[in-house]
Amino acid sequence: MTTTPDAAEEAHQFTITHPFHPLVHQSFALLERRHAWGE
């Protein structure tokens, strides 16, 4: 038995934190993640 979530099953989410954004404090599922090495 383990208490840590399985990374393969865990859905990644992000939360809008900008105070003036209309969706502030709302969380959404992350559908895709990309990494730009030059940035």
Steps between C-alpha positions, in 0.01 A plus 500: 500500500622850420375850574674667207302555180594305189656745254357308204145536631525847653358776282715811499318824569580868503334789680464855370665730757508839327275725713337681205439195277126420472564133588717567807504216761358248251682175425518324165635167376829526314448336161848544356838621622780623279849615585674762287872456562591844365271687736 
